[in-house]
Amino acid sequence: MATRWEGLRREARQLENAIDNKLVSFSKLGTGHHDDRRGTSQPGATSCEAVAMEISQLLQRLSTANEAMNEALGADASSAVLHTRQRHHDILHDYRQEFNKTKANVHALQEREDLIGSVRQDIHAHKTSSGSMNRRTELYMKEHDHLRNSDKAADEALGVALGAKDNLSGQRRLLMSIGSQVNGLSNRFPALNGLIQHINFRKRRDSIIIGTVISVCIILLFLYTRW
């Protein structure tokens, strides 16, 4: 049982690291696709969908590994082993939430890009048909400038959010690595359980901070576009 448990735990840690890296790439890829407005949008959209599919598959594999760890536990499992199992379940839950939020943000950015492209096409078609800049074209141009300014402000807000997210993700990976090492020691030294609980508290705090930063940025973006 111990050998199978250790193998499953190593597999779960590898999947967790892979998912964390993919989530960072997914966020940056969505923002990069949003910045590339003058080119065709189909390649960027295809890349986002491909990465999203990879993350979904990794999450499914991690879920399967967690279920296998549950089955590998014996009736005499120690509190440290039970704690490790719960920690892996919490990490899977956090990754699922982060993936859903990031996917929703990327989808919203793509929809807004499509709207801006539609406005630009309408302006071009109107200028071609009329042959001169009349009042209606001026209104279109003003609306276009307003959307572009809103878009720029959204990029800045997302940049700040991604910077904070990358920093917190780095801290979380460091804490996860430290937590895994300390958890191994806790099997021999039960007195370290208090330290493990403190590390878990910091991990949950980081998750709350990430969610708060992303939520504030979305709210500010919504208010700015409305204004």
VEXDREN-2710 file (C-alpha; in Angstrom, 1 decimal):
% VEXDREN-2710
k/r/px/py/pz
1/MET/0.0/0.0/0.0
2/ALA/2.8/2.4/0.9
3/THR/4.6/1.9/-2.4
4/ARG/1.4/2.5/-4.4
5/TRP/0.5/5.5/-2.3
6/GLU/3.9/7.1/-2.8
7/GLY/3.7/6.5/-6.6
8/LEU/0.3/8.1/-6.8
9/ARG/1.4/11.0/-4.7
10/ARG/4.3/11.7/-7.0
11/GLU/2.0/11.5/-10.0
12/ALA/-0.4/14.0/-8.4
13/ARG/2.4/16.5/-7.7
14/GLN/3.7/16.2/-11.3
15/LEU/0.2/16.9/-12.6
16/GLU/-0.3/19.8/-10.2
17/ASN/2.9/21.5/-11.4
18/ALA/1.9/20.9/-15.1
19/ILE/-1.6/22.4/-14.4
20/ASP/-0.1/25.4/-12.7
21/ASN/2.2/26.2/-15.6
22/LYS/-0.6/25.7/-18.1
23/LEU/-2.9/28.1/-16.2
24/VAL/-0.2/30.8/-16.3
25/SER/0.3/30.2/-20.1
26/PHE/-3.5/30.2/-20.6
27/SER/-3.9/33.6/-19.0
28/LYS/-1.0/35.1/-20.9
29/LEU/-2.2/33.6/-24.2
30/GLY/-5.7/35.1/-23.8
31/THR/-4.2/38.5/-23.1
32/GLY/-1.8/38.2/-26.0
33/HIS/-4.7/37.2/-28.4
34/HIS/-6.6/40.3/-27.1
35/ASP/-3.7/42.6/-27.9
36/ASP/-3.3/41.3/-31.4
37/ARG/-6.3/43.1/-32.8
38/ARG/-5.1/44.0/-36.2
39/GLY/-4.3/40.4/-37.3
40/THR/-6.7/37.6/-37.8
41/SER/-8.2/36.3/-34.6
42/GLN/-8.7/32.7/-35.6
43/PRO/-5.2/31.4/-34.8
44/GLY/-5.3/33.0/-31.3
45/ALA/-8.7/31.6/-30.6
46/THR/-7.6/28.1/-31.7
47/SER/-4.5/28.3/-29.5
48/CYS/-6.7/29.3/-26.5
49/GLU/-9.1/26.4/-27.1
50/ALA/-6.2/23.9/-27.4
51/VAL/-4.6/25.0/-24.1
52/ALA/-8.0/24.9/-22.4
53/MET/-8.5/21.4/-23.7
54/GLU/-5.1/20.4/-22.3
55/ILE/-5.9/21.9/-18.9
56/SER/-9.2/20.1/-18.8
57/GLN/-7.5/16.7/-19.6
58/LEU/-4.9/17.4/-16.9
59/LEU/-7.5/18.2/-14.3
60/GLN/-9.3/15.0/-15.2
61/ARG/-6.1/13.0/-14.7
62/LEU/-5.5/14.7/-11.4
63/SER/-9.0/13.9/-10.3
64/THR/-8.4/10.2/-11.2
65/ALA/-5.1/10.2/-9.3
66/ASN/-6.9/11.6/-6.2
67/GLU/-9.5/9.0/-6.4
68/ALA/-6.8/6.3/-6.7
69/MET/-5.1/7.7/-3.6
70/ASN/-8.4/7.4/-1.7
71/GLU/-8.7/3.8/-2.7
72/ALA/-5.0/3.1/-1.7
73/LEU/-5.5/4.3/1.8
74/GLY/-5.8/1.6/4.4
75/ALA/-7.8/1.6/7.6
76/ASP/-4.7/2.2/9.6
77/ALA/-3.7/5.4/7.7
78/SER/-1.9/7.9/9.8
79/SER/-3.1/11.5/10.3
80/ALA/-0.2/12.8/8.2
81/VAL/-1.3/10.6/5.3
82/LEU/-4.9/11.7/5.6
83/HIS/-3.8/15.3/5.8
84/THR/-1.7/14.9/2.6
85/ARG/-4.7/13.4/0.8
86/GLN/-6.9/16.3/1.8
87/ARG/-4.3/18.8/0.7
88/HIS/-4.3/17.3/-2.8
89/HIS/-8.1/17.5/-2.9
90/ASP/-7.9/21.2/-2.0
91/ILE/-5.3/21.9/-4.6
92/LEU/-7.5/20.2/-7.3
93/HIS/-10.5/22.3/-6.2
94/ASP/-8.5/25.5/-6.4
95/TYR/-7.2/24.7/-9.8
96/ARG/-10.7/24.0/-11.1
97/GLN/-12.0/27.3/-9.8
98/GLU/-9.0/29.2/-11.3
99/PHE/-9.4/27.5/-14.6
100/ASN/-13.1/28.3/-14.8
101/LYS/-12.5/32.0/-14.0
102/THR/-9.6/32.3/-16.5
103/LYS/-11.6/30.7/-19.2
104/ALA/-14.5/33.1/-18.6
105/ASN/-12.2/36.1/-18.7
106/VAL/-10.6/34.9/-22.0
107/HIS/-14.1/34.3/-23.5
108/ALA/-15.2/37.9/-22.5
109/LEU/-12.1/39.4/-24.1
110/GLN/-12.7/37.5/-27.3
111/GLU/-16.3/38.7/-27.4
112/ARG/-15.3/42.3/-26.9
113/GLU/-12.7/42.0/-29.6
114/ASP/-15.3/40.7/-32.0
115/LEU/-17.5/43.7/-31.1
116/ILE/-14.7/46.2/-31.8
117/GLY/-14.0/44.5/-35.1
118/SER/-17.6/44.7/-36.1
119/VAL/-17.7/48.5/-35.3
120/ARG/-14.5/49.0/-37.3
121/GLN/-16.1/47.2/-40.3
122/ASP/-19.2/49.3/-40.1
123/ILE/-17.2/52.5/-40.1
124/HIS/-15.2/51.4/-43.1
125/ALA/-18.3/50.4/-45.0
126/HIS/-20.0/53.6/-44.3
127/LYS/-17.0/55.7/-45.3
128/THR/-16.7/53.7/-48.6
129/SER/-20.4/54.2/-49.5
130/SER/-20.7/57.8/-48.6
131/GLY/-17.3/59.0/-49.9
132/SER/-17.1/61.7/-47.3
133/MET/-17.0/62.2/-43.5
134/ASN/-20.5/63.1/-42.5
135/ARG/-22.1/63.4/-39.1
136/ARG/-22.9/59.7/-38.8
137/THR/-19.3/58.8/-39.6
138/GLU/-18.1/61.2/-36.9
139/LEU/-20.3/59.5/-34.4
140/TYR/-18.9/56.1/-35.4
141/MET/-15.4/57.4/-35.0
142/LYS/-16.1/58.8/-31.6
143/GLU/-17.6/55.5/-30.5
144/HIS/-14.6/53.7/-31.9
145/ASP/-12.2/55.9/-30.0
146/HIS/-14.2/55.4/-26.8
147/LEU/-14.0/51.6/-27.2
148/ARG/-10.2/51.8/-28.0
149/ASN/-9.6/53.8/-24.8
150/SER/-11.7/51.4/-22.8
151/ASP/-9.7/48.5/-24.3
152/LYS/-6.4/50.1/-23.3
153/ALA/-7.6/50.7/-19.8
154/ALA/-8.7/47.0/-19.6
155/ASP/-5.3/45.9/-20.8
156/GLU/-3.6/47.9/-18.1
157/ALA/-5.9/46.5/-15.4
158/LEU/-5.4/42.9/-16.7
159/GLY/-1.6/43.5/-16.8
160/VAL/-1.7/44.4/-13.1
161/ALA/-3.8/41.4/-12.3
162/LEU/-1.6/39.0/-14.2
163/GLY/1.5/40.4/-12.5
164/ALA/-0.1/39.9/-9.1
165/LYS/-1.3/36.4/-10.1
166/ASP/2.2/35.4/-11.3
167/ASN/3.8/36.6/-8.1
168/LEU/1.2/34.8/-5.9
169/SER/1.5/31.6/-8.1
170/GLY/5.2/31.6/-7.6
171/GLN/4.7/31.9/-3.8
172/ARG/2.2/29.1/-3.9
173/ARG/4.5/26.8/-5.8
174/LEU/7.2/27.5/-3.3
175/LEU/4.8/26.8/-0.4
176/MET/3.6/23.6/-2.1
177/SER/7.2/22.4/-2.4
178/ILE/8.0/23.2/1.2
179/GLY/4.7/21.7/2.3
180/SER/5.5/18.4/0.6
181/GLN/8.9/18.2/2.2
182/VAL/7.6/19.1/5.6
183/ASN/4.8/16.6/5.3
184/GLY/7.3/13.8/4.7
185/LEU/9.1/14.8/7.9
186/SER/5.8/15.0/9.8
187/ASN/5.5/11.2/9.3
188/ARG/8.5/10.9/11.7
189/PHE/8.0/14.1/13.7
190/PRO/4.2/14.7/14.5
191/ALA/5.1/18.0/16.2
192/LEU/5.5/19.5/12.7
193/ASN/1.7/19.2/12.1
194/GLY/1.3/22.8/13.5
195/LEU/3.7/24.1/10.8
196/ILE/1.9/22.2/8.1
197/GLN/-1.4/23.8/9.2
198/HIS/0.2/27.3/9.1
199/ILE/1.4/26.6/5.5
200/ASN/-2.1/25.5/4.5
201/PHE/-3.5/28.7/6.0
202/ARG/-1.1/30.8/3.8
203/LYS/-2.1/28.8/0.7
204/ARG/-5.8/29.5/1.3
205/ARG/-4.9/33.2/1.9
206/ASP/-3.1/33.4/-1.4
207/SER/-6.1/31.8/-3.2
208/ILE/-8.4/34.4/-1.6
209/ILE/-6.0/37.2/-2.6
210/ILE/-5.9/36.0/-6.2
211/GLY/-9.7/35.8/-6.4
212/THR/-10.1/39.2/-4.9
213/VAL/-7.6/40.9/-7.3
214/ILE/-9.2/39.3/-10.3
215/SER/-12.7/40.3/-9.1
216/VAL/-11.7/43.9/-8.4
217/CYS/-10.1/44.2/-11.9
218/ILE/-13.3/42.8/-13.6
219/ILE/-15.5/45.2/-11.6
220/LEU/-13.3/48.2/-12.4
221/LEU/-13.3/47.1/-16.1
222/PHE/-17.1/46.9/-16.1
223/LEU/-17.5/50.3/-14.4
224/TYR/-15.0/51.9/-16.8
225/THR/-16.8/50.5/-19.9
226/ARG/-20.1/51.6/-18.6
227/TRP/-18.8/55.2/-17.9
END
